[in-house]
Structures are given as structure tokens and as C-alpha cells.
Amino acid sequence: MIIHTPGKSFEANRSVNQELTFATMQKQMQKRNLAFTATEMEALKMIGSDTLYSNLAFLLSDQCTYTMKVAVFEGRETPRIVERKEFKGSILKQYNDMISFLDVEIKKKISDTKSMKAATPQYPDEAIAEVLLNSIIHRDYMFSASNLINLYEDRLECISLGGLAPGMSMEAINMGACQSRNPGLAAVFTRMDLAQNFGTGIRRIKELYSHCYLDPIFRAAEGAFSVILPNIHESLEVLTDTKPTTKISTPLSIAEKEKIYQIAKEQGSVTRNGVEKLLGLKTTKAFRLIKEMCESGVLEQEVNGKYTRYIPK
């Protein structure tokens, strides 16, 4: 049962459950050296003027009954689920648990751990965080069903309930307009330095993919909003499968690193001068790419007097 007072948002209404505990939130606040007192809870609107807990407090409490579900699929289109999980408790705990789960499952999808791809993130960490935060902060909690995360070989999909806030459109969202359905929740996440609360989420995700061939997809429908993040490794496959004469927008630095790694494997090693000549790069860029590959553990530097070469691991 949900108590709803006309004229009030969901999070501002009184929680039916008043026997709430906040172990997760207290831990997260202490971690950030933030106070978590009754006064702070009132300021965050977790406690109303009637001194009772609000639905906002319920969402952040250990007793929260809303959940997030994730399914890991085999391949790209198959309906076969190889792993599934439902996260419960405080939405702060659900967020952290989902981040940890996805980190493990995404890494499992790399078949060749010695390839250049293994050292290249499949998804920008910041993009995943933005998608999950948006799904939590902007969902409609009048729906009792769970937000859904689907992980395929080539993409990560997030479906949150509620669609766009009333009066908003995709055009307005793409312009950077922001109208949070749950401003109190947004304020809490901003206070904890997890969100900016400035309408930059979608633009930031697009920026993180600006160097890639494949773009993230945003869709709004009545009752739901979805985001699809492409696996960045798909851009590398598109590059490999595309004829050189085809004009495409590729993730240049990633593609160049892939070429350097392949050359190193074929020749047994590479030198900076060799990379410059083979790829037509300037000295500064060749040095930067090789340095980054060494730092990520893909190449290993070997110095013999004045001669330096880089060996693939």
C-alpha cells in the first residue's frame, strides 16, 4: 500500500513503514565525512514537518522494497540467460552492488585476455554510473516493478520505469533540460557527490562515446525510458571488418593501439620509431600511445643500452 496525498510528490509523502533503519546510508555518509543526524535528515527531507519518515527516507532505508534486476545473456540476441540477480535493500546499496556485479560480468565476456581489447574498457565506467544513477533518480516509484539491466555481448541495456517527467520531451532532454521526478532523491545523491543534478547526464554519456563508431541510444515511451550503451569493442570489430576505403568515424586511439599490438605480436616487439613509420604518427603521439599501453600492462619496455623496444605480454 502506498499513501499518496494529492499535490505531493511520491518522495514527499509519508512512508507507510515507520520502522526504518539506515545502516547503509550511515556508512556511506561516514565514508564521505558527512553528518547523518536527525537535523541532516530533516534538511534532506527524509523527515517531514510531522516528524515522520517520508517515502524518500523509505527509499534510502534498509527496508526499501523496490528492487533492481539484472540479466546476463549469452551472445547478442539469444534469449538464453546465463546469470540473473535481484538487488534489494537501500537504493544506495543496490547502486553499489549493481556496479560491482556489472564490473565482474563485463570482464567475463572478454574471451582473449591477452589481446589489446582486454586492456581497453568495454564500457566507460562513468557512463555505466550515469545510466544507473539516472534510472534510480528519475524513475517513477508509483510503479512497483523493478528497473531492469540487460547485459549482452555487444551492449548494455537499462530500462527504468516512468518514462520522461510530465512536460518533458527527448528534444528538451538532448538540449540539456532537466526536470527531476524526484528532486529530493537527486539532492541526496548530489550531497553524496554521486550526481551533479544539473541535467548533464545524457550529454556526458554522449561525450564519453564521442570517439566511437557506435553511439549510445536513448528511447522514451509511455511508462518507460531506456538507454543502450554499445560495447566499445564493437567499434574495433567494425574497424576490422570495414574496407579501408570506407569512411567511418572510428575510436582512433583505440584502433591505433590495436594496430600497434598486432604489429608487436607479429614481429615479437616494436620500437617507437617503427610505430611512427608504420602508422604515420608523430613522435609525441607514438610515444604517448606506447606509454599508455605499457601502463595498462599490454606492452613491456625492454632497454638494452641505447636500444629500447616494447614486447607484447
GIHU-V227309 format. One record per helix or strand of 3 or more residues. SS is the DSSP state (alpha for helix, beta for strand). FROM is the first residue (numbers start at 1). LEN is the number of residues. If there is no record, write none. Layout:
# GIHU-V227309
ss = {SS;SS}
from = {FROM;FROM}
len = {LEN;LEN}
This chain:
# GIHU-V227309
ss = {alpha;alpha;alpha;beta;beta;alpha;alpha;alpha;beta;beta;alpha;alpha;alpha;beta;beta;alpha;alpha;alpha;alpha;beta;beta}
from = {23;38;55;68;81;91;116;125;147;155;170;183;201;217;224;233;252;272;283;299;307}
len = {9;6;6;6;7;18;4;13;5;7;6;9;8;5;7;9;16;8;13;6;6}
